[in-house]
Amino acid sequence: GWVIKNLPEDGKSLEATKRLELKGLIEDVLPLFQNIKAGVGAETITVASPYGQFGLAKMDVGMEMNGLVKDGLFRESLSMEKLTMPDGLVPPFANDFIPDRFAVDVKVTGFDVDAPVRLALADMNKLSESGSNPEFDAQIAKAFMPTGAVTVTLNGMDLAGKVYDLSMDGAMTAGPEVKPAGKGAIHA
């Protein structure tokens, strides 16, 4: 249960008092955090399998996201170098096609996490446990995606082997009621 500081004398229910307390607690911690970046890397990775040993010389994984703020951001990246495969799994003529490098970096922007949280806090009674409130749900959705869409950006994708080197980048705008549109480039 919640720690109730002052019980209302004006006939408000205990449930309403709990909601007011919760609202105050949430408002006190906003924006919760501005931005978080995390990354992890590993070198000399090996995986034993029934087909033999697979390996990677290096792998990096990254993540970034903004907190409950107006400028929404979510970003993920992955890169791998020097994939090795068990002998005999790939025919000799295909060895040059085994990737030496793979990397991808994608981010999503154009959304607002602060506005829907504040809208929900403004009238917590509309967040009913008994069911959906379509009008309020629409207000929350509009607050989350003010332009009706988000932008998905491919900051880069690389795939390279001994006989090829491909890269792609681009961006796309899409939303529940917006026709997806964007552009990109492939380089070989």
C-alpha positions, 0 to 999 in steps of 0.5 A: 500500500501507499503511505497516506500522509493526510486522509481527506476530510471532504469525502474523497475515497482512499483510492483517490487519495492513493492516486493523488499520492502516486501522482505527486511521487511521479511528478517529483521524479520527472523527467526520470532521466535525460539520456542513457547510453550503454555499450558492451564489447567482447573479443575472441568469441567462440561457440561450440556446436554440433557442426564445429566451432564458430567464432568472432574476433570482436563484437560490440553492442550499443544502446541509447535512449532518452528518458521521459522527455520531449525529444524521444530517442531510441537507438541500437547498434551492433557490429561484428568482425572476422566471423570464422566457421568450422572447416567443411561447413562452407564449400571452398569456393564460397569462403570469400563470401563469409563476412569479415565485417557486419555493422548496423546502427538504427535509431527512432526519433520524432516521439514525445514521452513527456507529454503523454505522461503529463497528460495521464498525470493531469487526470489519473481518473481517466486511466481506468482499470475497468477498461479502455477510454477511446477518447483519452487513448487517442489524446495519449497517442496524439501526445506521444506522436505529435506529428502522427509519425516517427522517423526511423533512421538507418545510420549505417549498415555495412557488410563486407567480405573479401570480394564485396563491400556493401553499405546502406543508409537512409530514413523513413517516416511512418505512423499508424495513420501516415503512409510510410515514406523515406529514402535511402542509398545502397553503396557497393 
